[in-house]
Amino acid sequence: MSECHVVRENMPQLLAESLDAAARERAHQHIESCAACFGEWQGMREAWDLLEQLPVVEPPPSLRERVMAAAGPRRQAPGVVPFPRRRAVR
């Protein structure tokens, strides 16, 4: 796997600041030395900045019930431990 591929796969985590320090440093060093990855990084950062400018829209309270009803009953395989969802940290 090429270094560019690894760096591009990690760019979303790099934007969200969820990479460990060593991986973050390697990614930034590669981005600074690779024109193709630098262009990709600039585009992702611009998109990230634009997304932060969007207003937060609260969905109507009935939306969750409608979606869950359309999804059908929740079935859990035996021996599977449910994974609680948490908000992403930015």
PyMOL Python script that loads the backbone (N, CA, C, O; Angstrom):
from pymol import cmd

cmd.read_pdbstr("""\
ATOM      1  N   MET A   1       0.849  -1.179   0.000  1.00  0.00           N
ATOM      2  CA  MET A   1       0.000   0.000   0.000  1.00  0.00           C
ATOM      3  C   MET A   1       0.896   1.243   0.000  1.00  0.00           C
ATOM      4  O   MET A   1       1.824   1.337   0.803  1.00  0.00           O
ATOM      5  N   SER A   2       0.630   2.168  -0.871  1.00  0.00           N
ATOM      6  CA  SER A   2       1.475   3.353  -0.953  1.00  0.00           C
ATOM      7  C   SER A   2       1.179   4.316   0.193  1.00  0.00           C
ATOM      8  O   SER A   2       0.104   4.302   0.793  1.00  0.00           O
ATOM      9  N   GLU A   3       2.168   5.142   0.467  1.00  0.00           N
ATOM     10  CA  GLU A   3       2.014   6.127   1.545  1.00  0.00           C
ATOM     11  C   GLU A   3       0.872   7.094   1.239  1.00  0.00           C
ATOM     12  O   GLU A   3       0.138   7.491   2.145  1.00  0.00           O
ATOM     13  N   CYS A   4       0.717   7.474  -0.025  1.00  0.00           N
ATOM     14  CA  CYS A   4      -0.372   8.386  -0.394  1.00  0.00           C
ATOM     15  C   CYS A   4      -1.726   7.772  -0.036  1.00  0.00           C
ATOM     16  O   CYS A   4      -2.603   8.450   0.497  1.00  0.00           O
ATOM     17  N   HIS A   5      -1.883   6.489  -0.335  1.00  0.00           N
ATOM     18  CA  HIS A   5      -3.148   5.816  -0.042  1.00  0.00           C
ATOM     19  C   HIS A   5      -3.426   5.842   1.459  1.00  0.00           C
ATOM     20  O   HIS A   5      -4.550   6.125   1.874  1.00  0.00           O
ATOM     21  N   VAL A   6      -2.426   5.553   2.265  1.00  0.00           N
ATOM     22  CA  VAL A   6      -2.595   5.544   3.725  1.00  0.00           C
ATOM     23  C   VAL A   6      -2.955   6.941   4.223  1.00  0.00           C
ATOM     24  O   VAL A   6      -3.866   7.100   5.036  1.00  0.00           O
ATOM     25  N   VAL A   7      -2.247   7.938   3.739  1.00  0.00           N
ATOM     26  CA  VAL A   7      -2.505   9.319   4.182  1.00  0.00           C
ATOM     27  C   VAL A   7      -3.911   9.750   3.778  1.00  0.00           C
ATOM     28  O   VAL A   7      -4.618  10.368   4.574  1.00  0.00           O
ATOM     29  N   ARG A   8      -4.323   9.435   2.563  1.00  0.00           N
ATOM     30  CA  ARG A   8      -5.667   9.835   2.111  1.00  0.00           C
ATOM     31  C   ARG A   8      -6.761   9.110   2.889  1.00  0.00           C
ATOM     32  O   ARG A   8      -7.816   9.685   3.159  1.00  0.00           O
ATOM     33  N   GLU A   9      -6.516   7.857   3.249  1.00  0.00           N
ATOM     34  CA  GLU A   9      -7.478   7.122   4.077  1.00  0.00           C
ATOM     35  C   GLU A   9      -7.604   7.750   5.461  1.00  0.00           C
ATOM     36  O   GLU A   9      -8.674   7.706   6.069  1.00  0.00           O
ATOM     37  N   ASN A  10      -6.517   8.334   5.961  1.00  0.00           N
ATOM     38  CA  ASN A  10      -6.507   8.911   7.311  1.00  0.00           C
ATOM     39  C   ASN A  10      -6.914  10.382   7.358  1.00  0.00           C
ATOM     40  O   ASN A  10      -7.039  10.947   8.444  1.00  0.00           O
ATOM     41  N   MET A  11      -7.121  11.007   6.209  1.00  0.00           N
ATOM     42  CA  MET A  11      -7.442  12.436   6.206  1.00  0.00           C
ATOM     43  C   MET A  11      -8.701  12.792   7.001  1.00  0.00           C
ATOM     44  O   MET A  11      -8.686  13.802   7.705  1.00  0.00           O
ATOM     45  N   PRO A  12      -9.784  12.022   6.929  1.00  0.00           N
ATOM     46  CA  PRO A  12     -10.940  12.383   7.763  1.00  0.00           C
ATOM     47  C   PRO A  12     -10.618  12.361   9.258  1.00  0.00           C
ATOM     48  O   PRO A  12     -11.068  13.235  10.000  1.00  0.00           O
ATOM     49  N   GLN A  13      -9.840  11.366   9.708  1.00  0.00           N
ATOM     50  CA  GLN A  13      -9.450  11.315  11.111  1.00  0.00           C
ATOM     51  C   GLN A  13      -8.495  12.454  11.452  1.00  0.00           C
ATOM     52  O   GLN A  13      -8.517  12.978  12.565  1.00  0.00           O
ATOM     53  N   LEU A  14      -7.662  12.831  10.495  1.00  0.00           N
ATOM     54  CA  LEU A  14      -6.751  13.950  10.694  1.00  0.00           C
ATOM     55  C   LEU A  14      -7.545  15.246  10.868  1.00  0.00           C
ATOM     56  O   LEU A  14      -7.214  16.067  11.723  1.00  0.00           O
ATOM     57  N   LEU A  15      -8.578  15.427  10.070  1.00  0.00           N
ATOM     58  CA  LEU A  15      -9.433  16.610  10.196  1.00  0.00           C
ATOM     59  C   LEU A  15     -10.158  16.637  11.543  1.00  0.00           C
ATOM     60  O   LEU A  15     -10.300  17.693  12.160  1.00  0.00           O
ATOM     61  N   ALA A  16     -10.607  15.482  11.982  1.00  0.00           N
ATOM     62  CA  ALA A  16     -11.348  15.388  13.244  1.00  0.00           C
ATOM     63  C   ALA A  16     -10.419  15.322  14.449  1.00  0.00           C
ATOM     64  O   ALA A  16     -10.875  15.224  15.588  1.00  0.00           O
ATOM     65  N   GLU A  17      -9.115  15.375  14.195  1.00  0.00           N
ATOM     66  CA  GLU A  17      -8.101  15.326  15.250  1.00  0.00           C
ATOM     67  C   GLU A  17      -8.237  14.073  16.102  1.00  0.00           C
ATOM     68  O   GLU A  17      -8.130  14.127  17.327  1.00  0.00           O
ATOM     69  N   SER A  18      -8.475  12.941  15.438  1.00  0.00           N
ATOM     70  CA  SER A  18      -8.626  11.687  16.171  1.00  0.00           C
ATOM     71  C   SER A  18      -7.482  10.706  15.907  1.00  0.00           C
ATOM     72  O   SER A  18      -7.552   9.551  16.326  1.00  0.00           O
ATOM     73  N   LEU A  19      -6.436  11.153  15.221  1.00  0.00           N
ATOM     74  CA  LEU A  19      -5.256  10.305  15.032  1.00  0.00           C
ATOM     75  C   LEU A  19      -4.305  10.495  16.203  1.00  0.00           C
ATOM     76  O   LEU A  19      -4.261  11.563  16.814  1.00  0.00           O
ATOM     77  N   ASP A  20      -3.539   9.445  16.513  1.00  0.00           N
ATOM     78  CA  ASP A  20      -2.540   9.604  17.571  1.00  0.00           C
ATOM     79  C   ASP A  20      -1.437  10.535  17.062  1.00  0.00           C
ATOM     80  O   ASP A  20      -1.337  10.791  15.862  1.00  0.00           O
ATOM     81  N   ALA A  21      -0.621  11.032  17.972  1.00  0.00           N
ATOM     82  CA  ALA A  21       0.375  12.050  17.645  1.00  0.00           C
ATOM     83  C   ALA A  21       1.357  11.592  16.571  1.00  0.00           C
ATOM     84  O   ALA A  21       1.690  12.366  15.674  1.00  0.00           O
ATOM     85  N   ALA A  22       1.823  10.349  16.648  1.00  0.00           N
ATOM     86  CA  ALA A  22       2.803   9.857  15.674  1.00  0.00           C
ATOM     87  C   ALA A  22       2.190   9.775  14.276  1.00  0.00           C
ATOM     88  O   ALA A  22       2.823  10.184  13.303  1.00  0.00           O
ATOM     89  N   ALA A  23       0.972   9.254  14.162  1.00  0.00           N
ATOM     90  CA  ALA A  23       0.312   9.145  12.861  1.00  0.00           C
ATOM     91  C   ALA A  23      -0.002  10.532  12.305  1.00  0.00           C
ATOM     92  O   ALA A  23       0.109  10.767  11.102  1.00  0.00           O
ATOM     93  N   ARG A  24      -0.393  11.440  13.184  1.00  0.00           N
ATOM     94  CA  ARG A  24      -0.688  12.808  12.757  1.00  0.00           C
ATOM     95  C   ARG A  24       0.576  13.475  12.195  1.00  0.00           C
ATOM     96  O   ARG A  24       0.525  14.143  11.162  1.00  0.00           O
ATOM     97  N   GLU A  25       1.692  13.291  12.877  1.00  0.00           N
ATOM     98  CA  GLU A  25       2.951  13.884  12.423  1.00  0.00           C
ATOM     99  C   GLU A  25       3.390  13.296  11.079  1.00  0.00           C
ATOM    100  O   GLU A  25       3.811  14.034  10.188  1.00  0.00           O
ATOM    101  N   ARG A  26       3.292  11.973  10.932  1.00  0.00           N
ATOM    102  CA  ARG A  26       3.650  11.329   9.657  1.00  0.00           C
ATOM    103  C   ARG A  26       2.767  11.843   8.522  1.00  0.00           C
ATOM    104  O   ARG A  26       3.249  12.115   7.422  1.00  0.00           O
ATOM    105  N   ALA A  27       1.474  11.973   8.799  1.00  0.00           N
ATOM    106  CA  ALA A  27       0.545  12.444   7.765  1.00  0.00           C
ATOM    107  C   ALA A  27       0.879  13.872   7.350  1.00  0.00           C
ATOM    108  O   ALA A  27       0.909  14.178   6.158  1.00  0.00           O
ATOM    109  N   HIS A  28       1.129  14.743   8.315  1.00  0.00           N
ATOM    110  CA  HIS A  28       1.448  16.136   7.980  1.00  0.00           C
ATOM    111  C   HIS A  28       2.769  16.234   7.221  1.00  0.00           C
ATOM    112  O   HIS A  28       2.890  17.039   6.297  1.00  0.00           O
ATOM    113  N   GLN A  29       3.743  15.437   7.593  1.00  0.00           N
ATOM    114  CA  GLN A  29       5.021  15.451   6.870  1.00  0.00           C
ATOM    115  C   GLN A  29       4.818  15.004   5.424  1.00  0.00           C
ATOM    116  O   GLN A  29       5.381  15.595   4.503  1.00  0.00           O
ATOM    117  N   HIS A  30       4.018  13.966   5.231  1.00  0.00           N
ATOM    118  CA  HIS A  30       3.775  13.487   3.869  1.00  0.00           C
ATOM    119  C   HIS A  30       3.014  14.540   3.064  1.00  0.00           C
ATOM    120  O   HIS A  30       3.356  14.810   1.913  1.00  0.00           O
ATOM    121  N   ILE A  31       1.999  15.125   3.659  1.00  0.00           N
ATOM    122  CA  ILE A  31       1.190  16.134   2.957  1.00  0.00           C
ATOM    123  C   ILE A  31       2.058  17.312   2.519  1.00  0.00           C
ATOM    124  O   ILE A  31       1.865  17.860   1.433  1.00  0.00           O
ATOM    125  N   GLU A  32       3.010  17.699   3.360  1.00  0.00           N
ATOM    126  CA  GLU A  32       3.889  18.818   3.015  1.00  0.00           C
ATOM    127  C   GLU A  32       4.847  18.478   1.875  1.00  0.00           C
ATOM    128  O   GLU A  32       5.319  19.376   1.178  1.00  0.00           O
ATOM    129  N   SER A  33       5.137  17.193   1.680  1.00  0.00           N
ATOM    130  CA  SER A  33       6.116  16.809   0.666  1.00  0.00           C
ATOM    131  C   SER A  33       5.485  16.255  -0.610  1.00  0.00           C
ATOM    132  O   SER A  33       6.202  16.008  -1.579  1.00  0.00           O
ATOM    133  N   CYS A  34       4.159  16.052  -0.643  1.00  0.00           N
ATOM    134  CA  CYS A  34       3.492  15.431  -1.793  1.00  0.00           C
ATOM    135  C   CYS A  34       2.441  16.397  -2.343  1.00  0.00           C
ATOM    136  O   CYS A  34       1.457  16.705  -1.670  1.00  0.00           O
ATOM    137  N   ALA A  35       2.656  16.865  -3.561  1.00  0.00           N
ATOM    138  CA  ALA A  35       1.740  17.853  -4.151  1.00  0.00           C
ATOM    139  C   ALA A  35       0.327  17.296  -4.311  1.00  0.00           C
ATOM    140  O   ALA A  35      -0.650  18.009  -4.081  1.00  0.00           O
ATOM    141  N   ALA A  36       0.211  16.024  -4.706  1.00  0.00           N
ATOM    142  CA  ALA A  36      -1.116  15.433  -4.911  1.00  0.00           C
ATOM    143  C   ALA A  36      -1.882  15.357  -3.592  1.00  0.00           C
ATOM    144  O   ALA A  36      -3.059  15.716  -3.532  1.00  0.00           O
ATOM    145  N   CYS A  37      -1.222  14.896  -2.548  1.00  0.00           N
ATOM    146  CA  CYS A  37      -1.887  14.794  -1.241  1.00  0.00           C
ATOM    147  C   CYS A  37      -2.155  16.171  -0.657  1.00  0.00           C
ATOM    148  O   CYS A  37      -3.154  16.367   0.035  1.00  0.00           O
ATOM    149  N   PHE A  38      -1.266  17.135  -0.931  1.00  0.00           N
ATOM    150  CA  PHE A  38      -1.483  18.493  -0.448  1.00  0.00           C
ATOM    151  C   PHE A  38      -2.756  19.070  -1.064  1.00  0.00           C
ATOM    152  O   PHE A  38      -3.550  19.704  -0.369  1.00  0.00           O
ATOM    153  N   GLY A  39      -2.950  18.852  -2.361  1.00  0.00           N
ATOM    154  CA  GLY A  39      -4.167  19.334  -3.029  1.00  0.00           C
ATOM    155  C   GLY A  39      -5.413  18.683  -2.462  1.00  0.00           C
ATOM    156  O   GLY A  39      -6.428  19.346  -2.250  1.00  0.00           O
ATOM    157  N   GLU A  40      -5.333  17.377  -2.215  1.00  0.00           N
ATOM    158  CA  GLU A  40      -6.464  16.653  -1.620  1.00  0.00           C
ATOM    159  C   GLU A  40      -6.760  17.198  -0.220  1.00  0.00           C
ATOM    160  O   GLU A  40      -7.919  17.396   0.145  1.00  0.00           O
ATOM    161  N   TRP A  41      -5.701  17.437   0.558  1.00  0.00           N
ATOM    162  CA  TRP A  41      -5.837  17.951   1.924  1.00  0.00           C
ATOM    163  C   TRP A  41      -6.480  19.334   1.914  1.00  0.00           C
ATOM    164  O   TRP A  41      -7.371  19.611   2.716  1.00  0.00           O
ATOM    165  N   GLN A  42      -6.031  20.203   1.006  1.00  0.00           N
ATOM    166  CA  GLN A  42      -6.612  21.545   0.922  1.00  0.00           C
ATOM    167  C   GLN A  42      -8.102  21.468   0.603  1.00  0.00           C
ATOM    168  O   GLN A  42      -8.904  22.191   1.194  1.00  0.00           O
ATOM    169  N   GLY A  43      -8.474  20.595  -0.330  1.00  0.00           N
ATOM    170  CA  GLY A  43      -9.889  20.442  -0.677  1.00  0.00           C
ATOM    171  C   GLY A  43     -10.714  19.934   0.494  1.00  0.00           C
ATOM    172  O   GLY A  43     -11.825  20.408   0.732  1.00  0.00           O
ATOM    173  N   MET A  44     -10.168  18.970   1.222  1.00  0.00           N
ATOM    174  CA  MET A  44     -10.898  18.450   2.388  1.00  0.00           C
ATOM    175  C   MET A  44     -11.042  19.508   3.477  1.00  0.00           C
ATOM    176  O   MET A  44     -12.094  19.619   4.106  1.00  0.00           O
ATOM    177  N   ARG A  45      -9.990  20.278   3.696  1.00  0.00           N
ATOM    178  CA  ARG A  45     -10.067  21.330   4.720  1.00  0.00           C
ATOM    179  C   ARG A  45     -11.098  22.394   4.334  1.00  0.00           C
ATOM    180  O   ARG A  45     -11.842  22.878   5.187  1.00  0.00           O
ATOM    181  N   GLU A  46     -11.139  22.754   3.057  1.00  0.00           N
ATOM    182  CA  GLU A  46     -12.127  23.735   2.606  1.00  0.00           C
ATOM    183  C   GLU A  46     -13.540  23.198   2.797  1.00  0.00           C
ATOM    184  O   GLU A  46     -14.420  23.917   3.270  1.00  0.00           O
ATOM    185  N   ALA A  47     -13.759  21.951   2.435  1.00  0.00           N
ATOM    186  CA  ALA A  47     -15.084  21.340   2.615  1.00  0.00           C
ATOM    187  C   ALA A  47     -15.442  21.276   4.089  1.00  0.00           C
ATOM    188  O   ALA A  47     -16.579  21.562   4.462  1.00  0.00           O
ATOM    189  N   TRP A  48     -14.479  20.901   4.938  1.00  0.00           N
ATOM    190  CA  TRP A  48     -14.694  20.824   6.389  1.00  0.00           C
ATOM    191  C   TRP A  48     -15.099  22.195   6.929  1.00  0.00           C
ATOM    192  O   TRP A  48     -16.034  22.307   7.721  1.00  0.00           O
ATOM    193  N   ASP A  49     -14.390  23.230   6.495  1.00  0.00           N
ATOM    194  CA  ASP A  49     -14.705  24.587   6.951  1.00  0.00           C
ATOM    195  C   ASP A  49     -16.097  25.017   6.499  1.00  0.00           C
ATOM    196  O   ASP A  49     -16.823  25.661   7.257  1.00  0.00           O
ATOM    197  N   LEU A  50     -16.476  24.667   5.270  1.00  0.00           N
ATOM    198  CA  LEU A  50     -17.813  25.005   4.783  1.00  0.00           C
ATOM    199  C   LEU A  50     -18.887  24.266   5.581  1.00  0.00           C
ATOM    200  O   LEU A  50     -19.930  24.840   5.893  1.00  0.00           O
ATOM    201  N   LEU A  51     -18.641  23.004   5.911  1.00  0.00           N
ATOM    202  CA  LEU A  51     -19.619  22.240   6.693  1.00  0.00           C
ATOM    203  C   LEU A  51     -19.828  22.848   8.070  1.00  0.00           C
ATOM    204  O   LEU A  51     -20.941  22.830   8.596  1.00  0.00           O
ATOM    205  N   GLU A  52     -18.767  23.384   8.656  1.00  0.00           N
ATOM    206  CA  GLU A  52     -18.906  24.008   9.972  1.00  0.00           C
ATOM    207  C   GLU A  52     -19.756  25.272   9.932  1.00  0.00           C
ATOM    208  O   GLU A  52     -20.290  25.690  10.959  1.00  0.00           O
ATOM    209  N   GLN A  53     -19.886  25.882   8.765  1.00  0.00           N
ATOM    210  CA  GLN A  53     -20.673  27.107   8.634  1.00  0.00           C
ATOM    211  C   GLN A  53     -22.162  26.838   8.464  1.00  0.00           C
ATOM    212  O   GLN A  53     -22.975  27.753   8.590  1.00  0.00           O
ATOM    213  N   LEU A  54     -22.524  25.592   8.180  1.00  0.00           N
ATOM    214  CA  LEU A  54     -23.930  25.265   7.991  1.00  0.00           C
ATOM    215  C   LEU A  54     -24.682  25.359   9.312  1.00  0.00           C
ATOM    216  O   LEU A  54     -24.135  25.010  10.358  1.00  0.00           O
ATOM    217  N   PRO A  55     -25.930  25.825   9.279  1.00  0.00           N
ATOM    218  CA  PRO A  55     -26.702  25.886  10.513  1.00  0.00           C
ATOM    219  C   PRO A  55     -27.105  24.480  10.973  1.00  0.00           C
ATOM    220  O   PRO A  55     -27.278  23.569  10.163  1.00  0.00           O
ATOM    221  N   VAL A  56     -27.248  24.335  12.273  1.00  0.00           N
ATOM    222  CA  VAL A  56     -27.726  23.075  12.834  1.00  0.00           C
ATOM    223  C   VAL A  56     -29.240  23.064  12.702  1.00  0.00           C
ATOM    224  O   VAL A  56     -29.917  23.989  13.151  1.00  0.00           O
ATOM    225  N   VAL A  57     -29.763  22.023  12.090  1.00  0.00           N
ATOM    226  CA  VAL A  57     -31.205  21.916  11.876  1.00  0.00           C
ATOM    227  C   VAL A  57     -31.723  20.763  12.720  1.00  0.00           C
ATOM    228  O   VAL A  57     -31.245  19.635  12.601  1.00  0.00           O
ATOM    229  N   GLU A  58     -32.682  21.041  13.557  1.00  0.00           N
ATOM    230  CA  GLU A  58     -33.299  20.002  14.380  1.00  0.00           C
ATOM    231  C   GLU A  58     -34.411  19.327  13.584  1.00  0.00           C
ATOM    232  O   GLU A  58     -35.319  20.003  13.100  1.00  0.00           O
ATOM    233  N   PRO A  59     -34.354  18.018  13.444  1.00  0.00           N
ATOM    234  CA  PRO A  59     -35.432  17.331  12.728  1.00  0.00           C
ATOM    235  C   PRO A  59     -36.694  17.312  13.572  1.00  0.00           C
ATOM    236  O   PRO A  59     -36.623  17.436  14.794  1.00  0.00           O
ATOM    237  N   PRO A  60     -37.845  17.160  12.938  1.00  0.00           N
ATOM    238  CA  PRO A  60     -39.086  17.102  13.715  1.00  0.00           C
ATOM    239  C   PRO A  60     -39.057  15.880  14.640  1.00  0.00           C
ATOM    240  O   PRO A  60     -38.481  14.853  14.281  1.00  0.00           O
ATOM    241  N   PRO A  61     -39.667  15.978  15.815  1.00  0.00           N
ATOM    242  CA  PRO A  61     -39.638  14.873  16.780  1.00  0.00           C
ATOM    243  C   PRO A  61     -40.198  13.563  16.221  1.00  0.00           C
ATOM    244  O   PRO A  61     -39.776  12.484  16.637  1.00  0.00           O
ATOM    245  N   SER A  62     -41.124  13.649  15.301  1.00  0.00           N
ATOM    246  CA  SER A  62     -41.731  12.427  14.778  1.00  0.00           C
ATOM    247  C   SER A  62     -40.830  11.689  13.786  1.00  0.00           C
ATOM    248  O   SER A  62     -41.114  10.545  13.431  1.00  0.00           O
ATOM    249  N   LEU A  63     -39.762  12.321  13.340  1.00  0.00           N
ATOM    250  CA  LEU A  63     -38.902  11.704  12.331  1.00  0.00           C
ATOM    251  C   LEU A  63     -38.277  10.406  12.836  1.00  0.00           C
ATOM    252  O   LEU A  63     -38.273   9.407  12.117  1.00  0.00           O
ATOM    253  N   ARG A  64     -37.755  10.405  14.048  1.00  0.00           N
ATOM    254  CA  ARG A  64     -37.124   9.193  14.579  1.00  0.00           C
ATOM    255  C   ARG A  64     -38.107   8.035  14.610  1.00  0.00           C
ATOM    256  O   ARG A  64     -37.765   6.920  14.216  1.00  0.00           O
ATOM    257  N   GLU A  65     -39.319   8.286  15.072  1.00  0.00           N
ATOM    258  CA  GLU A  65     -40.320   7.229  15.138  1.00  0.00           C
ATOM    259  C   GLU A  65     -40.655   6.697  13.742  1.00  0.00           C
ATOM    260  O   GLU A  65     -40.791   5.488  13.554  1.00  0.00           O
ATOM    261  N   ARG A  66     -40.788   7.597  12.767  1.00  0.00           N
ATOM    262  CA  ARG A  66     -41.094   7.162  11.405  1.00  0.00           C
ATOM    263  C   ARG A  66     -39.960   6.335  10.807  1.00  0.00           C
ATOM    264  O   ARG A  66     -40.202   5.321  10.152  1.00  0.00           O
ATOM    265  N   VAL A  67     -38.739   6.767  11.031  1.00  0.00           N
ATOM    266  CA  VAL A  67     -37.594   6.034  10.494  1.00  0.00           C
ATOM    267  C   VAL A  67     -37.482   4.667  11.156  1.00  0.00           C
ATOM    268  O   VAL A  67     -37.271   3.663  10.476  1.00  0.00           O
ATOM    269  N   MET A  68     -37.622   4.622  12.465  1.00  0.00           N
ATOM    270  CA  MET A  68     -37.507   3.358  13.183  1.00  0.00           C
ATOM    271  C   MET A  68     -38.638   2.404  12.796  1.00  0.00           C
ATOM    272  O   MET A  68     -38.425   1.197  12.687  1.00  0.00           O
ATOM    273  N   ALA A  69     -39.831   2.945  12.589  1.00  0.00           N
ATOM    274  CA  ALA A  69     -40.947   2.098  12.181  1.00  0.00           C
ATOM    275  C   ALA A  69     -40.710   1.539  10.774  1.00  0.00           C
ATOM    276  O   ALA A  69     -41.041   0.386  10.500  1.00  0.00           O
ATOM    277  N   ALA A  70     -40.140   2.354   9.888  1.00  0.00           N
ATOM    278  CA  ALA A  70     -39.860   1.894   8.525  1.00  0.00           C
ATOM    279  C   ALA A  70     -38.733   0.865   8.508  1.00  0.00           C
ATOM    280  O   ALA A  70     -38.698  -0.005   7.638  1.00  0.00           O
ATOM    281  N   ALA A  71     -37.826   0.962   9.453  1.00  0.00           N
ATOM    282  CA  ALA A  71     -36.698   0.024   9.510  1.00  0.00           C
ATOM    283  C   ALA A  71     -37.135  -1.346  10.012  1.00  0.00           C
ATOM    284  O   ALA A  71     -36.457  -2.342   9.761  1.00  0.00           O
ATOM    285  N   GLY A  72     -38.240  -1.407  10.704  1.00  0.00           N
ATOM    286  CA  GLY A  72     -38.723  -2.690  11.210  1.00  0.00           C
ATOM    287  C   GLY A  72     -38.191  -2.986  12.604  1.00  0.00           C
ATOM    288  O   GLY A  72     -37.431  -2.204  13.175  1.00  0.00           O
ATOM    289  N   PRO A  73     -38.600  -4.115  13.134  1.00  0.00           N
ATOM    290  CA  PRO A  73     -38.183  -4.451  14.502  1.00  0.00           C
ATOM    291  C   PRO A  73     -36.681  -4.706  14.559  1.00  0.00           C
ATOM    292  O   PRO A  73     -36.071  -5.198  13.611  1.00  0.00           O
ATOM    293  N   ARG A  74     -36.123  -4.358  15.684  1.00  0.00           N
ATOM    294  CA  ARG A  74     -34.687  -4.529  15.881  1.00  0.00           C
ATOM    295  C   ARG A  74     -34.405  -5.966  16.308  1.00  0.00           C
ATOM    296  O   ARG A  74     -34.915  -6.444  17.321  1.00  0.00           O
ATOM    297  N   ARG A  75     -33.583  -6.639  15.514  1.00  0.00           N
ATOM    298  CA  ARG A  75     -33.208  -8.008  15.848  1.00  0.00           C
ATOM    299  C   ARG A  75     -31.745  -8.023  16.240  1.00  0.00           C
ATOM    300  O   ARG A  75     -30.901  -7.423  15.574  1.00  0.00           O
ATOM    301  N   GLN A  76     -31.457  -8.716  17.326  1.00  0.00           N
ATOM    302  CA  GLN A  76     -30.083  -8.801  17.779  1.00  0.00           C
ATOM    303  C   GLN A  76     -29.659 -10.258  17.782  1.00  0.00           C
ATOM    304  O   GLN A  76     -30.328 -11.117  18.356  1.00  0.00           O
ATOM    305  N   ALA A  77     -28.539 -10.519  17.131  1.00  0.00           N
ATOM    306  CA  ALA A  77     -28.031 -11.885  17.080  1.00  0.00           C
ATOM    307  C   ALA A  77     -27.598 -12.320  18.477  1.00  0.00           C
ATOM    308  O   ALA A  77     -27.124 -11.499  19.262  1.00  0.00           O
ATOM    309  N   PRO A  78     -27.758 -13.602  18.792  1.00  0.00           N
ATOM    310  CA  PRO A  78     -27.338 -14.058  20.107  1.00  0.00           C
ATOM    311  C   PRO A  78     -25.829 -13.879  20.293  1.00  0.00           C
ATOM    312  O   PRO A  78     -25.040 -14.117  19.378  1.00  0.00           O
ATOM    313  N   GLY A  79     -25.456 -13.460  21.485  1.00  0.00           N
ATOM    314  CA  GLY A  79     -24.044 -13.280  21.808  1.00  0.00           C
ATOM    315  C   GLY A  79     -23.454 -11.964  21.343  1.00  0.00           C
ATOM    316  O   GLY A  79     -22.254 -11.746  21.508  1.00  0.00           O
ATOM    317  N   VAL A  80     -24.268 -11.063  20.759  1.00  0.00           N
ATOM    318  CA  VAL A  80     -23.766  -9.780  20.299  1.00  0.00           C
ATOM    319  C   VAL A  80     -24.033  -8.735  21.372  1.00  0.00           C
ATOM    320  O   VAL A  80     -25.163  -8.575  21.835  1.00  0.00           O
ATOM    321  N   VAL A  81     -22.991  -8.036  21.757  1.00  0.00           N
ATOM    322  CA  VAL A  81     -23.120  -6.983  22.758  1.00  0.00           C
ATOM    323  C   VAL A  81     -23.412  -5.681  22.030  1.00  0.00           C
ATOM    324  O   VAL A  81     -22.662  -5.301  21.131  1.00  0.00           O
ATOM    325  N   PRO A  82     -24.490  -4.986  22.398  1.00  0.00           N
ATOM    326  CA  PRO A  82     -24.811  -3.729  21.699  1.00  0.00           C
ATOM    327  C   PRO A  82     -23.719  -2.682  21.944  1.00  0.00           C
ATOM    328  O   PRO A  82     -23.167  -2.590  23.041  1.00  0.00           O
ATOM    329  N   PHE A  83     -23.425  -1.913  20.929  1.00  0.00           N
ATOM    330  CA  PHE A  83     -22.419  -0.868  21.000  1.00  0.00           C
ATOM    331  C   PHE A  83     -23.123   0.470  21.112  1.00  0.00           C
ATOM    332  O   PHE A  83     -23.790   0.888  20.166  1.00  0.00           O
ATOM    333  N   PRO A  84     -22.992   1.161  22.250  1.00  0.00           N
ATOM    334  CA  PRO A  84     -23.676   2.455  22.397  1.00  0.00           C
ATOM    335  C   PRO A  84     -23.016   3.517  21.512  1.00  0.00           C
ATOM    336  O   PRO A  84     -21.791   3.627  21.465  1.00  0.00           O
ATOM    337  N   ARG A  85     -23.827   4.277  20.828  1.00  0.00           N
ATOM    338  CA  ARG A  85     -23.300   5.343  19.975  1.00  0.00           C
ATOM    339  C   ARG A  85     -22.988   6.566  20.800  1.00  0.00           C
ATOM    340  O   ARG A  85     -23.712   6.905  21.736  1.00  0.00           O
ATOM    341  N   ARG A  86     -21.877   7.239  20.434  1.00  0.00           N
ATOM    342  CA  ARG A  86     -21.493   8.497  21.069  1.00  0.00           C
ATOM    343  C   ARG A  86     -21.283   9.534  19.982  1.00  0.00           C
ATOM    344  O   ARG A  86     -20.992   9.207  18.832  1.00  0.00           O
ATOM    345  N   ARG A  87     -21.435  10.767  20.364  1.00  0.00           N
ATOM    346  CA  ARG A  87     -21.185  11.862  19.407  1.00  0.00           C
ATOM    347  C   ARG A  87     -19.706  11.918  19.080  1.00  0.00           C
ATOM    348  O   ARG A  87     -18.859  11.668  19.938  1.00  0.00           O
ATOM    349  N   ALA A  88     -19.403  12.248  17.837  1.00  0.00           N
ATOM    350  CA  ALA A  88     -18.008  12.413  17.428  1.00  0.00           C
ATOM    351  C   ALA A  88     -17.452  13.672  18.069  1.00  0.00           C
ATOM    352  O   ALA A  88     -18.154  14.676  18.192  1.00  0.00           O
ATOM    353  N   VAL A  89     -16.224  13.621  18.467  1.00  0.00           N
ATOM    354  CA  VAL A  89     -15.568  14.758  19.087  1.00  0.00           C
ATOM    355  C   VAL A  89     -14.797  15.510  18.010  1.00  0.00           C
ATOM    356  O   VAL A  89     -14.084  14.907  17.209  1.00  0.00           O
ATOM    357  N   ARG A  90     -14.943  16.800  17.999  1.00  0.00           N
ATOM    358  CA  ARG A  90     -14.218  17.608  17.019  1.00  0.00           C
ATOM    359  C   ARG A  90     -13.223  18.460  17.718  1.00  0.00           C
ATOM    360  O   ARG A  90     -12.502  19.223  17.075  1.00  0.00           O
TER     361      ARG A  90
END
""", "prot")
cmd.dss("prot")
cmd.show_as("cartoon", "prot")
cmd.util.cbc("prot")
cmd.orient("prot")
